[in-house]
Amino acid sequence: MGTFRSDLQAALDRDPAAKSKAEIIFTYGGFKALRLYRRAHWFFTHRMHFIARAISARARRRTGIDIHPAAKIGNGVFIDHGVGLVIGETTEIGDNVTLYQGVTLGGTGKDVGKRHPTIGNNVMISAGAKVLGPVTVGEYSKIGAGSVVLKDIPPHSTVVGVPGRVVRLRGEKVVSDLDQKLPDPVLEEFARLNKRICELEKRLDVHTCQYTISQDIKPEE
């Protein structure tokens, strides 16, 4: 399990705003949440569940970060800002992981037993991202802000979108057949009206029409 020194060093190394160890110890909510979690986890593993949950609840009130005391968190984890971050009961987090505010490592409500994610070493999960269910995020992966991960992610991946998809793997762009162009009903209506105006102008022998709507928009006849 993690140590005070590794958590402190992680904050110093990964936060360019950090000025001193004292600043981190006394003012960083993410660091405080980790320290209280590690204390709560000790009580939980020694079957003193009520005390563990009481410490966890206190940490949530003080920091806005909700970490279940049964979760397993490795060394050198850095929680940057962290408000709104949630880590579920059966979550497993490796070493040197970075988590930003609003991250949820939660369940889908459909699984039993191991129902929360497993996060590999050296993973970065950006603000607002959700990793849900008993999925595995491979080491050295990066999850983009606001992404929703519902499937296993291979190591050395970059993931974006809802649902999350791998866009880079080991530094190489992943070619996808997925059509990322979403319909724009307002633009489609403008295209339809513009086409209709052009047809009417032709009937009136008026040649001022300029039909310049993108060819990607195919209005109905």
Secondary structure as UniProt FT lines:
FT   HELIX           4..14
FT   TURN            16..17
FT   HELIX           21..27
FT   HELIX           29..45
FT   TURN            46..47
FT   HELIX           49..63
FT   STRAND          66..67
FT   TURN            69..70
FT   STRAND          72..73
FT   STRAND          78..80
FT   TURN            83..84
FT   STRAND          86..87
FT   TURN            89..90
FT   STRAND          92..93
FT   STRAND          98..100
FT   TURN            101..102
FT   STRAND          104..106
FT   STRAND          118..119
FT   TURN            121..122
FT   STRAND          124..125
FT   TURN            127..128
FT   STRAND          130..132
FT   STRAND          136..137
FT   TURN            139..140
FT   STRAND          142..143
FT   TURN            145..146
FT   STRAND          148..149
FT   TURN            155..156
FT   STRAND          157..160
FT   TURN            161..164
FT   STRAND          165..169
FT   TURN            170..171
FT   STRAND          172..173
FT   HELIX           185..203
FT   TURN            204..205
FT   TURN            215..216
//
